[in-house]
């Protein structure tokens, strides 16, 4: 963490605006920095169509870091049975590592292990190990470029590769990499985990990113997930890594992004208000965890 007295919190850009082309981007970045966010999580970007120097300058001028999101395509997928498609998948991930470094970032999140979207069937053990090995090699490549690589654990409707913290630990072990880390998201965990606090505890040795998302994908301050309790528990258990804030609304996203993420409703219209409430929630959980430790000490 950049400051041990405060949590290192990142806000997904899509909480407040659809993409980098929005004319309100500079003002939004100013506001997020003023709220105390340390970094911005970018939506998936095309390295060939993005001016890395311009984006880097916009962020660095405001003291903001950047986290990128990796993905795979049908013609570039490390989990594929086709060697050419696997190779293209690995190469695309390596290019995203380089792009992350070009942006001044030191972390790449995302779904590097296969295709995002409703699975066609259960992932075989062979596919699981093939993807893990390829992702592990990219994680080592990322480490050499000063970039931490994580992979997000998704719910059953978005992947059949990795759905739980336990499977994530198995994936890391199968990767053969000492540098690959886990990304847990409470939205997905609420679908798959019986015990969210226990799952985070299980992932802790390899946990590199803990994302705050509510059951309805909207305001993190209200929903089925008891986020103050989950976060305070994670902090008390020793998690001191980065925390992400994610919320989506049809009124903010581009239609194609909303379709891909299955965001059919608009749970909010003011993304900055959502970002402010989320930052308060994380800060209060951090403070509660610290107060609890002082009392027990």
N, C-alpha and C positions, 0 to 999 in steps of 0.2 A: 504493500500500500504506500502511496505517496506521503501520507501523513498518518501516523499510527493513532492519532487522537480523533480522527474522523473516518467514516467509511469512504471507500473509493467507489463512487457510483457513476454508472453510465446510463444514458437515456437513448433509447432507440429513436432515430430521427422520425420514424413514421408515427410516433406518438403525437407529434405536433404538425407535421407537414408531409406531403406525399413523396417528395424527392428533392434532389439538389438543384433542380431547375426552378423551384418555387422562388419568386422574387422576394419573399419575406425571409429567406434563409439567413442573411446577416443579422437581422433583428432577432430572429428566433435563437440563433447561437448566442447572441448577447444575453438574452433572457435566461437561457439554460445555464450559462456560465454564472450569471448573477444568483441563480438558485443554488449554486454550489456543486453542480455536476462536474465531474472530472473529465469525462469523455463522452463521445457521441458514437453510437452504434449505427453504422451505415446500412441502408437496405442493400441487397445484392447489386453490385456495380460491375460494369464492363470495363476492364482495365484499358482496353483499346479505345474506348469512347469517353473516357473520363480524364479531365485535366488534373493530374495528381498534384502538380505544383500549386495550382489555384486552390484546390480543396485544402491542401496542407496549410497554405497561408491563411485561409479563412479560419481554420481551427487554431493554429498556433498563435495567431494574433490575439486570440481570446483565452489563451492558456488551456485549451481543450485538447485532449488526446483523441485517438480514433480507434475503433474496433471494426473490423470488416467481417463480412459473412461470406463463407464459401458454399458452393453447391456443385452438383453434378448434372450432366445432361445425358439424354439417351445415347448420344454419340461420343460421350466422354464420361465414363463411369467406372470407377475402380472396382466395383463389385461385379462387373460384367464377366461372362464366360469367354468373351471374345478378347484375345490378347491386345489387339489394336485399340479397341475401345477402352480397355483398362489403361493402356499406356497413355492414351489421350486424356483420360481422367486424371492421372497422376501429373501429367504435364500442365493441365489447367490449374490444378491446385498449387503447383510450384509457381506458376505465373501469378496467382493470387497472393502468395507469400511475398513475392517481389513487389507487387503492387502495394501491399500493406506497408512494407518498408518504405516505398516511395512516398506514401501518404504521411509518413512519420509515425505510423502505428507500431505497436508491439504485441498485438493480439489479433488472432483470426479465429472467429467462431464459425458456426454454421453446421451444415450437414454434408461432410466430405465423404461419407461412407457409402453413398448410393443415391438413388433418385428420391426426391421429396414428392409425397402424394400418396393417395390410397394404394396400399400394397396389393399386388395381384395374388400373393400367397405367402406362406411362411418362409422365412429366410433359412436356407440350409446351413448346416455347420460348415460346409466347404466354402460357401459364399461369405459367411461371417468371418472366417479366418482369412480368406483372400482379401476382403476389404480391410480388415484390421491390419494386416501386414503392409498393405499399400499406404494406408493412412499413417501408420507408424513411421514409414520411410519419409513421408512428407513432413511429419512432425519433427524429425531429426533435421531435415533440410531447413525447416522454419527456424529451429533453434539456432542453427548456424548463421541465419540472417537476422537474429535478434528478435524473432517473433515467436510468441507463445501460441501454440495451436490447441484448440479445444474442439470437441464434437458435442453437439446437442443431443440430448436424450429426448425423443419425441414420443407422443402417444401412438397407440395402435392404429389409428386412422390415418397417420401420416408416414409411418414406416413399420416394417416388421423386423428391422435389423437390431435396434437397441431401444427398449421401452422402459427399462428400470435401472436404478442405480447399481443393482447387482450385476445386470448384464453389462453395464458400462464398465465396471471393474474388470469383468471378463474380457471385454473388448480391449482395454488397455493392456492387460496381460498378454493377449494374443498378438498385439501390435509389435511387441518386441522393442518398443521405444521407451526410454526413460523420460521423454519430454512431452508425450501426449497427455492432455488433461481433459477432465470431464466438465461439461456444461449442463447443469440441471436447471429446469424451469418449473416453477411451482404450478403453472397452468397445466403442463403435461403430467406432472407428478400427481396432481389431484385426480387424474383419470386412472393412473397405473399403480400408485403406491398405497399400501395399506397404512403406512406410518411415514409421513413426510419428514418428520424430524429424525427418525431412525435412518431413513434412506440417505439424508444429507450426511449424517454421522458416518454411515458406511462408505460414502464416496469421499469423505474428507481428505484422505491421504493423496488423492489424485484430483480433487475438486479445484478447478481453475476459474469457474464463473458460476455464480448463483443468481438466477434471473427471477424477478418478481413479476408474476402475471396472475390475474384473477380468473375465476371460473368463467366469467362472461366476457373476458378480454377487454373490459372497460376499466373504470376507476378502480385502482388497486385498494382503495380504502374501504370498499364494500364488496361483498361476494361470499362464496362458500368457503374460501380458504382463509384460515386465521393467520394472516401474514405477520402481524406483530409477534405472535407466539412462535411461528416457524423461524422467523429471522432472529429473534432474540435467542432462541435455542441454538441456532447455528453459530451465532457469535460467542455464546457461552461455551460451546463445544470446541472453540478455537479457530473457527473460520475467520480469516482476516483478509481474504481475497476480494476480488471485485464483485460488486453487486450490480445487476442490470435491471432496468425498468422497461417494461414492455406493455403496451396497450394499443388496441387497434379499433378504428371506427370507420365505417363505410363513408362517412362524411369527410374524412381526411384522406383516405387512401385513393390512389388511382383505381379505376374499376378493375383493371386486369390484376392488380395486386390483391384487391379485395376478393376476387374470384379465386385466386390461387390459395389464399389463406382461409377461404370459406368464411369471410366476414360479411354477413348478409345484413346486419343491423348497424345502427349508429348509436352506440351507447353513450357517446359524448360528442360535443361539437367544439369545445374549447380544450385543445390538447395541452396548452400551457398550464391550465388549471389542474389537469390530470398529472402533469409532470411535477408541479409544485406539491401536490398532495402526496405523491409517491416519494418525493425526496424527504418530506417531513416524516412519513411513515418509517423509512429506513433509518433516518437519524434518531427517531424516538426508540426504535428497537435496539439500536446500537447503545444508546444511553441507558436503556432498561437493562441490557445485558451487563454493562459496566457497573451499574448500581447493584445488581444482583451479586456480582463477583465481590464487590466491596463488602456487602453485608455478610456473605458467606466466609470472607476472609477474616 
